[in-house]
């Protein structure tokens, strides 16, 4: 993409499940838990994509928006991400900011902690963008009408000084652990959460562990789902809690899906069915959306 004043040479700066339209358009659209079906005129929006987590997903939205000074509106629409409350958390972030622990003030989400954003980045987001609340709306005509209204109210490119955006991946070094199988059964992890992806280049499954502060501390890497589970147990990353059985079943399903995708050259997206059609989407794929 040709570099334009007001945005870095490579934009968006964060990868995710989104589609880029007109980079100089003043509107970004977050479809929350709606993956497909919402169709808008891409000449009128800079970017559109889903977001299902109230922490890393929102961090990516903020970084991509403040990296582009042309964006002045963020429309939140689509199915709500219940339990994570992404839309409500974004509205709270815009209105209230964060507390001393970087928790979004007023958020109803489970873990609305934005560890990978600076206060300067959050303040820039608050000043640059007006958040438009259309949570739950999936009607294309209604959403398009709102886009038209925003275009008429466009105040022009934000005039604040350019910001150097630090990508979320640019963090302190983490340990990478190759897997081997052990005899113990898997017990769900109450100490944090796992993001599961596949690396087609290395032909490996990657299970990234985020601790209770949403810091990425360990990656468990391997080709076999069972070996990854066994290694997670051996590393002491798990413990007992009331939803242990449900969490164990969920993690086992996702790792099995990831292995199927890896072995058959398919795209893997956590929390979504395996697409066996072989259709290659143009949008980047990432559990956290933006």
N, C-alpha and C positions, 0 to 999 in steps of 0.2 A: 504494500500500500504506500502511495506517495505521502511523504510527510506533510502535514498541515500545521500551521501555527495553532498552538493551543492543545496539541496532543503529541505524544511520543511517536517516534518513527514506526514502532511496532505497537499497534493498538488493535484489540484490547490487550492489556498487559497480563491478565490472568486467563488461563484456559478454563473452559467450562462448557456446559450444554447450552449453547446459545447460537443465534444467527445474527450476523452483522449486516446492517442495511446501509444507510447513508451516514458516514461518520460525522458529517457536519450538521446532521439533523439534531434538534434540541431535545429529543425525547428518547428515554430508555423505558422498556417494558419488562416487568417481572411477572411471569405467569404462575408463580408459586408452584403448586403441585401438578399443574397441567403441563404435560410434556408436548402434546401436539393437539391440533384442532383450532387453535387461535390464529387466525390469518389477518395480517395487517399490511398496509402499503409500506413496503420496505424502503421506499424513497423518503418516507416521512419519519422514520425512526432510525436511531443510530444502532440500536441493539435490542434484541428480544430474547429472553431465555427463562428457564425455570429456576427455582431455588427452593429447596426443601429443608434446609437446616438454618437455625437461628444464630449460628456462630460463623463457621468457615464460609458458608454460602453467602452470608451477608457481607463478610469481609471482602470477598471477591467482587461483589456488586459495587461496594464503596470504592475499591481501588480502580476498577474499570471506569467508573463514572468520573472520579476526580482526575483521572489521567486524560480526560477529554473535556476541555473547557466549553465545548459547544453544547454539552448536555445540560439542560436546565430543569427538566421534569423527569420524574420517575413514576410511571403508572404501575400500580400493583393490582393485578387482576387474576383470574383463574381460580381453580379449586384451592381452598385453604389447606395449608399443611398442618392439620390438627396435631397437637402435642408439641409441635415446634413453633407454631404461631409466627411464621416468618413475616407476614404482612404487618401484623400488629407490632412486632419487634422493630421493623424498619420505621414505622410511624413513631414509635417511642424513641428510637435513636435520633430521628430528625427533630423531635420536639424537646427531648430531655437530655440527650447525650448519655454519658456513662459515668459510673461512680469511680471511686478510687481503685477498685479491683477490675475495672474495665467491663463491668456488667451493665447492660443496657437498662437504664432507669425506667421502670414502669413496664418492662417486658413481661409477658405471661409465658414465654418459652421456657423449656426445661433448663437449658444451659446457655443463656444469651450473653456469653463472655467473648469479647472481641480482642483476643490476645495478640493478633497479628496486625492490628491497626494502631497508629499513634494518635494521640489527642489532636495533633495538628491535622491529620487526615480526616478525623471525625468532624472537626470544626469546619474544615473546607467543604465536606459533604453537606453539612447543615446550611452553610451560606450559599452554596452553588445551586442546590437542587430543591425544588418543591415536590413533595411526595403527594401523589394523587391516589386517594383510597378508592379502589373499585374491587375490593376483595370479594371473591365468590363469583364475579361476573365472567361469563364465558361467551356471551353473545358478540359476534364479530362486529355487527353494525353499531352496537352501543359503544364498544371499545374504540372503533374507528371514529365515531362522533366525538368522543372525548379527546382523541389525538388531534382532531381538527381544532377543537377549542384551545388546546395547549399551543398549537402552532400560531394561532392568532394572538396569544398572550406572550409569545417568545420575547424575552427581554434582550436577547442577543448573547453573544459569547461572554462567559464569565471573565472578568478583568483581573482577578487575583493573580498573583505571581505564579509561574509554573512550579509544579511540585515534582520532585524526584520520587517516584513510587518504588518502594521496595517490595518485590514479589513475595508472596507467602512462602514459597519454597526456599527463599534465601534466609534460612535460619541456621542456628548452631548445628554442628555436625551431629548426626545420630548414628546409633549402632545398627548395623545390618547383620542379620543372623541367618545363616543357611540352615535349612531344616533337616531333621532326621527323625525317624519314627520311634515312638515309645509306646509302652503297653497301656498307659493310663487312658481312661475315658475323658472326653472333653467336659469341662465345667465352665459355665458362662462367666464372663468377665464383669465384675461389679466395680472395678477400679478405674474404668475409662471406657473407651469405645474403639471399634476397629473400622477402618476404611479399607475395603477390598477392591483391588484393581488387578489388571493383568498387563504384563509387559510382553508384547508380541515379539519385540526384537530379541529379548533374552529368553523368550518362551518360559516365563515364570509367573507365578501368582505372587502378588505382593499384598500382605496384610499389615497395614500401618496402624500402630497403637497410639491413641491419644489419651493421655492421662486425665485425671479429673479436672485439671486446669486447662484442658484442651491444648496441651503442648505435645507435639509429636516427639516421642522418645525412643521408640523401637520399631523397626521394620522386620517382619518375619517373612522370609522369601523362600519359595520352593515351587516344585512342579506338581506336587501331590497334596490334595486337600487334607487328607488324614494326617500327613506328616506335619502340615502347618498347625493343625489343631494340637497334635501331641507336643510340638515345640512350644506353643503358647502355654500349655500346662506346665511343661518342664521349666520354663522361665519364670514361673510364679506370677503370671499376669492375670490370674483368675481368682475367684473366691465365691463363696455362697451368698445368695440373696434371694428375695422372695420370688423373683421372676427368672430364676436360674434355668429352669427347664425350657421356658419359652425362648430365652436368649440363646441357649445352646442349640435348639432346633433351628432358629433363624440363622445363626452363624454357620451351622453345618450345611444348610441349604445354599447359602450364598457362596461358600467355598466350593461346593460341588458344582454349582452353576459356572463359577469361574474356571474350574478345571475343564468342564465340557467345552466352554468357549475357547479356551486356550488350545485344546487338542483338535478342535475343528475349524480354527481360523475365524471364529466369530467375534463380534464385538460384545464385551461384557459391560453391563451397567447395573450397579448395585441397586437392589429393590425393584428391578424391572424384569419382565419375562425375557427369556433368551429369544433373540430374533434369528430364526433359522432360514430366513429368506435370502440372506446374503446381501441385502441392500445396504450399501455404504452411504451413511448420512454425511452430509457436508459439515454438520456442526460437530464441535468438539464434545466429547462425552466425559462427564465427571459427576460423581455422586452428589457433590455439593452444588450442582448447578453452575452459577456464574463463578 
